[in-house]
């Protein structure tokens, strides 16, 4: 099992609207690609600085090939949609994790 982890620090001024949009639009759109088996969202409990709120969205895939398919066919458009909607209101980074 491979976990595609997206860590996002979102501006607290747009956090509530962003969270609604992520849960009702973006995450369902990612899952509709059929590249992932499951998803989950975590919120960092203790922020070190008062500069936004940090979330980790995790998508699980059966194989690295499914992640590669997602990145090749879907990621660019989905990320562009997020970036346009929340321009200058977030910082994100992505990691791949392997279950051991």
Secondary structure in CASP SS format (residue, H / E / C, confidence):
PFRMAT SS
TARGET T0000
AUTHOR 0000-0000-0000
METHOD secondary structure of the structure
MODEL  1
X C 1.00
X E 1.00
X E 1.00
X E 1.00
X E 1.00
X E 1.00
X E 1.00
X E 1.00
X E 1.00
X E 1.00
X C 1.00
X C 1.00
X C 1.00
X C 1.00
X H 1.00
X H 1.00
X H 1.00
X H 1.00
X H 1.00
X H 1.00
X H 1.00
X H 1.00
X H 1.00
X H 1.00
X H 1.00
X H 1.00
X H 1.00
X H 1.00
X H 1.00
X H 1.00
X H 1.00
X C 1.00
X C 1.00
X C 1.00
X C 1.00
X C 1.00
X C 1.00
X E 1.00
X E 1.00
X E 1.00
X E 1.00
X E 1.00
X E 1.00
X C 1.00
X C 1.00
X C 1.00
X C 1.00
X C 1.00
X C 1.00
X C 1.00
X C 1.00
X C 1.00
X E 1.00
X E 1.00
X E 1.00
X E 1.00
X E 1.00
X E 1.00
X E 1.00
X E 1.00
X E 1.00
X C 1.00
X C 1.00
X H 1.00
X H 1.00
X H 1.00
X H 1.00
X H 1.00
X H 1.00
X H 1.00
X H 1.00
X H 1.00
X H 1.00
X H 1.00
X H 1.00
X H 1.00
X H 1.00
X H 1.00
X H 1.00
X H 1.00
X H 1.00
X H 1.00
X H 1.00
X H 1.00
X H 1.00
X C 1.00
X C 1.00
X C 1.00
X C 1.00
X E 1.00
X E 1.00
X E 1.00
X E 1.00
X E 1.00
X E 1.00
X E 1.00
X E 1.00
X E 1.00
X C 1.00
X C 1.00
END
